[in-house]
């Protein structure tokens, strides 16, 4: 694994904008043109193997939490627990998720967290970096079958949907990154032959007469892909009405178990000493002086506290009231003062590719840069 500099492509911004990747330069420069990471085929094979193994372990962890009734340990109330149980029993389909690894190509990929409900950086990993590869290194390959596996996922969804149903795709207003991600997913679903429509979360209502969620034109919403966290949904005004008869949602309710940091101590309890897991607990007594504090429901690096060598690095945010977990510190590797985190995608139950985010601090945030990759034999 190496971090390399390469010549920037002339007119790359215009090319991305033509493809719909409109936020390539947000916050001063989100896409890192002119740098990339090179991997060996063996490193990529190992990342794929670890991702698949962790996915299977996560499924066992869901079953474990349900059977042991550990919902309160991971911050889920009675309503959430009931939805999880019903969803798991129905074997509701999951489309995607993203593991975040600390990895330098020498040691093992170590799981930092699992973005199982609303992972972003999807379009960048699936489309943008593939276009970059074809322009810059057409003779090399990339760990990236995300688009093809998304097609498989939506074909599986289509087989379970009523023939006349429409699949809605929802996100919040005034968030360009979320809109591009949702529209990309909707485009893939359309290619799979699914009738679809975009809707903003703010425009969804509930009709008590028919006990259904409805769009702003009054049409019932049978199925929806939501780029909106489950805990936010359940905390909203209409959250108490969510059930299988009212609406089918992707990601499904059982992903609530995996999308909060409480899954990390549970997995460490289930698989102690596993080569790709970091010691994690619901209190800090089992850890030394160097550890990371993470809120159960934090996203995009918010409210993280990193303690190392007597110093404390912390980030702001609005999370924390739901409780915390404590994880042994595994610092991200430094490549010339840049700290990459490997986002490894699971799509339709299979390892599908990676995307890399990097920052000039060891905490990856929403503003961290996206860097493309390739691998060589």
ABEGO torsion letter per residue (X at the ends): XBBBBBBBBBGAAAAAAAAGBAAAABGGGABBBGBBBBBBAAAAAAAAAAAAAAAAAAAAAAAAAAAAGAAAAAGBBAAAAAAAAAAAAAGBBBABBBBBBBBAGABBBBBABBBAABBBGAAAAAAAAAAAAAAABAABBBBBAAAAAAAAAAAAAAAABBAABBBBBBBBBGBAAAAAAAAAAAAAAAAAGBBBBBBBAAABBBBAAAGBBBBAAGBBBABBBBBBBAAAAAABAAAAABBAAABBBOBBAAAAAAABAAAAAAAAAABBGBAABBBBBABAAABBABBBBBBAABBGGBGBBBBBGGBBBBBBEABGAAEBBBBBBBBBBBBGGBBBBBBBBBBGGBBAEBBBBBBABABBBAABBBBBBBBBX
